[in-house]
Amino acid sequence: MSQAFVRESDGQWLNDVAPTLNALLVYLTRENNGIRVYEKRSYVNDGGRQIHEMSNGLSYAKDNDGKWEIL
């Protein structure tokens, strides 16, 4: 099997991204084929969670373990 196929399967998952906004932005930009993803809005919901609405149309927050998840 070629090295290209091995590397393709070793991709990073969202829940493996460091729990910082900068790390999330870098990950989302890489997943978006290098097209910059940025934060459009940030707010705290009724449950006290910090929600980040991104330019890719999705919202992200950290779960109870501090890992990123899509809402």
Secondary structure by P-SEA (a helix, b strand, c coil): ccaaaaaaaaccccccccccaaaaaaaaaaaacccbbbbccccccccbbbbbbccccbbbbbccccccccc
